[in-house]
Amino acid sequence: MIYFCFDKRHETFYLMEPVSLPPQSRVALCGGTHGNEMSGVYLVRELQKLEKVGSATLTTVISNPRAVQMCKRYTDVDLNRCFTDAILSSPVTDATPYEVRRAQELNTLLGPKGSAGAMDLVCDLHNTTANMGLSLISYSAQDWVILHIYRQIQRKITSAPVRFILLDLPLADAYSQDSLGKHGFSIEVGPQPHGVVRADIFNIMKEAVDQTLDWVQCFNSGSAFEGGEVDDVYTFVKSIDYPRDPETNQITAAIHPQLQDRDFCLLHPGDPMFLMFSGEIVKYEGVEVLHPYFVNECAYYEKSIAFHLARKMTLTIPPLRVKRD
């Protein structure tokens, strides 16, 4: 069969070869990687009784049970930075942090990372205090399974803006839990304060998970998915820290009111970024117009990150269908 896709920017049709991939037979849904991000914790608990999605098996995981019990992001170190090849292969001693041990346990359960035995699809659930709506985060611009899932979520969900964040790291350096699967992505929904659950944010996350599982079921049953363009893709450029006192390293400014709650807006040179506690305005001095996200994320203060900056792009994805033996 011949497939033609329409390029909206150039108003032309072009040929795309269809791609066939194996069925997504083993799916993992993870929550509580950060123990105070409550939507994923409660959603995974709600879905624990669901063991099948059509022909696929569903594994539900509370990733960091100690942190969930304590309602903390983590107990020793950030679990969602512990899934690089270097950390997963590091020797365990009496001094090894709990989250490093747990990452290696999860690698055994859901991976091993990069192996033929890994889960077909890993979806990790997160909340942010930033006003980011619904964002999918992944590592590859050519993971057709994830990008087709993103397009379905973007088409079906109207209760929040839907965007895709591309981190573009090699698999060995991919640091988050979703990288354990053959295909993987994180769902990030906000704003929601840590340690609480909001019904509207929970429902957005549930919609995204429902659409993901629906796509898996349709794909495995033989549905063909058309190719074309996917919009609202943001690729990470750099992180911006808060202004700090050079002697004490203490923060000396807050996010400027014109930037607060405006994740993914256009940030032009000269636009205000910070309002100093002394009253002065710190403006963006970059040359390139970029898009801020994770603006004023609570958990990133310890990481010296006020927000990330990204470029917006459009990706083209091929037609996709399941490969039969």
C-alpha positions in Angstrom: 0.0 0.0 0.0 1.2 3.5 -0.8 0.9 6.3 1.8 1.0 10.0 1.1 1.3 12.6 3.8 0.4 16.3 3.5 3.1 18.9 4.4 1.0 21.8 5.8 3.9 24.3 5.7 4.7 23.7 2.0 1.2 22.6 0.9 2.5 19.5 -0.8 2.0 15.7 -0.6 5.0 13.4 -0.1 5.4 9.6 0.1 6.1 7.9 3.4 7.0 4.3 3.8 4.9 2.5 6.4 6.7 1.1 9.5 5.7 -2.2 11.1 6.7 -2.8 14.7 6.1 -5.7 17.1 3.0 -5.7 19.3 3.2 -3.9 22.6 2.5 -7.1 24.6 3.9 -6.0 28.0 3.0 -2.6 29.4 4.1 -1.1 32.7 2.4 1.9 34.4 4.4 3.5 37.2 3.5 6.0 39.8 5.2 7.3 43.0 8.6 7.6 41.4 8.5 10.9 43.3 6.7 10.1 46.5 4.8 13.4 46.9 3.4 13.5 43.3 0.0 12.1 44.2 -2.0 11.8 41.0 0.2 8.9 39.7 0.2 7.2 43.2 -3.6 7.2 43.3 -4.1 6.3 39.7 -1.7 3.3 39.8 -3.5 2.1 43.0 -6.8 2.5 41.2 -5.5 0.4 38.2 -3.8 -2.3 40.2 -6.8 -4.6 39.6 -6.4 -4.3 35.8 -4.1 -7.0 34.6 -4.8 -7.0 30.8 -5.3 -4.4 28.1 -6.7 -6.4 25.3 -4.0 -8.9 24.5 -1.3 -7.0 26.5 -0.4 -7.6 30.1 -0.3 -4.6 32.4 2.1 -4.3 35.3 1.4 -1.5 37.8 4.3 -0.3 40.0 4.6 2.1 43.0 8.2 2.9 42.2 9.4 4.5 45.4 7.3 3.0 48.2 9.4 4.5 51.0 9.0 8.0 49.7 5.3 7.5 49.1 4.8 6.4 52.7 6.7 9.5 53.9 5.0 11.7 51.2 8.5 13.0 50.2 10.0 13.4 46.7 12.7 10.9 47.7 14.5 9.5 50.9 18.2 9.7 49.9 18.5 10.8 46.3 16.2 11.6 43.4 15.1 8.1 42.0 14.2 9.6 38.6 17.9 10.5 38.1 19.1 7.0 38.9 18.5 5.1 35.6 21.6 5.8 33.6 23.7 2.8 32.6 26.5 3.9 35.0 24.2 4.0 38.0 22.3 0.8 37.1 25.6 -1.1 36.9 27.2 0.4 40.0 28.2 -2.0 42.8 25.9 -2.0 45.8 27.5 -1.5 49.2 26.3 -0.6 52.7 26.6 3.1 51.7 24.5 2.8 48.6 21.5 5.2 48.7 18.1 3.5 48.9 16.9 5.0 45.6 20.0 3.6 43.8 19.1 0.1 45.2 15.5 0.6 44.2 16.5 1.7 40.6 18.4 -1.5 40.2 15.4 -3.5 41.5 13.2 -1.7 39.0 15.7 -2.4 36.2 15.3 -6.1 37.0 11.6 -5.9 37.1 11.0 -3.7 34.0 14.2 -4.1 32.0 17.0 -4.9 31.9 17.4 -1.5 30.1 18.3 -1.9 26.5 17.6 -5.6 26.4 15.3 -7.8 24.4 13.6 -8.8 27.6 12.6 -5.3 28.7 9.0 -4.2 28.9 7.6 -3.2 25.5 6.2 0.1 26.9 6.9 1.9 30.2 4.8 4.9 31.2 5.8 6.9 34.3 3.4 9.3 35.9 4.4 12.7 37.4 3.0 15.9 38.7 4.6 19.4 38.5 3.9 22.6 40.4 4.5 24.4 37.2 1.6 25.4 34.9 2.5 23.0 32.2 -0.8 21.4 31.4 -0.3 17.8 30.0 3.2 17.1 28.8 4.7 13.9 27.5 8.5 13.6 27.9 10.7 11.2 26.0 14.2 10.7 24.6 13.9 10.0 20.9 12.5 11.9 17.9 12.2 8.6 16.1 10.3 6.5 18.6 7.3 6.0 16.4 5.2 4.2 19.1 5.6 7.1 21.5 5.0 9.8 18.9 1.8 8.0 17.7 0.6 7.7 21.2 1.3 11.5 21.7 -0.7 12.3 18.6 -3.7 10.3 19.8 -3.6 12.0 23.2 -3.2 15.4 21.6 -6.2 14.8 19.3 -8.5 13.3 21.9 -7.8 15.4 25.0 -9.3 19.0 25.1 -9.3 19.6 28.9 -5.6 20.8 28.9 -3.0 21.8 26.4 -0.9 18.8 25.3 2.7 19.0 24.4 5.8 16.8 23.8 9.2 17.5 25.4 12.2 15.9 23.7 15.3 15.4 25.8 17.4 13.9 22.9 19.9 11.9 25.0 21.6 8.6 24.1 20.0 5.6 25.9 23.0 5.0 28.1 22.6 8.6 29.6 18.8 8.5 29.8 18.2 9.0 33.5 14.5 8.5 34.1 12.5 5.3 34.8 10.7 5.3 31.5 14.0 4.6 29.7 13.9 1.0 31.1 11.4 0.0 28.4 11.8 -0.7 24.7 9.6 2.3 24.4 8.9 4.7 27.2 7.7 8.1 28.2 6.7 10.2 31.2 3.4 11.9 31.6 3.7 15.2 33.5 0.6 17.1 34.6 0.3 20.4 36.5 -0.1 22.6 38.2 -0.6 20.6 41.4 1.1 21.2 44.8 3.2 18.3 46.0 1.6 16.2 48.6 -2.0 16.8 47.5 -4.3 15.5 44.7 -6.5 17.8 42.7 -9.5 16.2 40.9 -9.0 18.1 37.7 -5.3 17.2 37.4 -6.0 13.6 38.4 -8.7 13.4 35.6 -6.3 14.8 33.0 -3.7 12.2 33.9 -6.4 9.5 33.8 -7.5 10.6 30.4 -3.9 10.4 29.1 -3.4 6.9 30.5 -6.8 5.8 29.1 -5.9 7.1 25.7 -2.5 5.4 25.9 -4.0 2.0 26.8 -6.6 2.5 24.1 -3.9 3.1 21.5 -2.0 0.0 22.6 -5.2 -2.1 22.3 -5.9 -0.7 18.8 -2.3 -1.2 17.7 -2.1 -4.7 18.9 -5.4 -5.6 17.3 -4.2 -4.6 13.8 -5.3 -1.0 13.4 -3.2 1.1 11.0 -2.2 4.6 12.0 -1.7 7.3 9.4 1.6 9.2 9.1 1.9 13.0 9.1 3.1 15.8 11.2 3.0 16.2 15.0 3.1 19.7 16.4 3.9 21.3 19.8 7.2 19.4 20.2 9.8 21.1 22.4 13.4 20.1 22.4 15.5 21.0 25.5 18.2 23.7 25.0 19.4 24.7 28.5 18.5 25.4 32.1 18.3 28.8 33.8 19.2 29.3 37.5 17.9 32.0 39.8 20.0 35.1 40.4 22.2 34.4 43.5 24.3 36.2 46.0 27.9 35.5 44.9 29.1 35.1 48.5 26.2 33.1 50.1 24.8 31.5 47.0 21.3 32.4 48.3 18.6 33.2 45.8 18.1 36.9 45.3 15.1 37.0 43.0 11.7 35.4 42.2 10.2 34.5 38.8 8.9 37.8 37.3 5.1 38.0 37.4 5.0 38.4 33.6 6.6 34.9 33.3 5.0 33.1 36.2 2.4 30.5 35.1 3.2 31.1 31.4 5.1 27.8 30.6 5.8 27.4 26.9 5.2 31.0 26.1 7.6 32.9 23.7 10.6 34.4 25.6 12.1 37.2 23.6 15.4 39.0 24.2 14.6 41.8 26.7 11.6 40.1 28.3 11.5 40.1 32.1 12.6 36.8 33.7 13.2 37.6 37.4 12.1 40.3 39.9 14.9 40.9 42.3 13.9 41.1 46.0 15.5 44.6 45.9 13.1 45.6 43.1 15.2 45.4 39.9 14.1 43.4 36.9 16.4 40.8 35.3 15.7 40.5 31.6 16.4 37.7 29.2 19.7 38.4 27.4 19.7 35.5 25.0 19.8 36.0 21.3 17.3 33.2 20.3 13.6 33.3 21.0 12.9 30.2 23.1 10.1 28.7 25.2 10.4 28.3 29.1 8.9 25.3 30.8 9.0 23.9 34.4 8.8 27.5 35.4 9.3 27.9 39.2 9.0 24.1 39.7 9.2 23.6 43.5 11.3 20.5 43.3 13.9 22.2 41.1 15.1 24.8 43.7 17.5 22.2 45.0 18.8 21.5 41.5 19.5 25.3 40.9 16.9 25.4 38.1 14.4 28.3 37.8 13.2 26.9 34.4 14.3 25.1 31.3 14.4 26.7 27.8 13.3 24.8 24.6 13.0 25.2 20.9 9.6 24.5 19.3 9.5 22.1 16.4 7.3 19.9 14.2 8.1 16.2 13.6 7.0 14.0 10.8 6.0 10.4 11.7 5.5 7.5 9.3 2.4 5.4 9.0 2.5 2.6 11.6 1.0 -0.8 12.0 1.7 -4.0 14.0 4.2 -6.5 12.7 2.7 -10.0 12.5 4.8 -13.2 12.7 
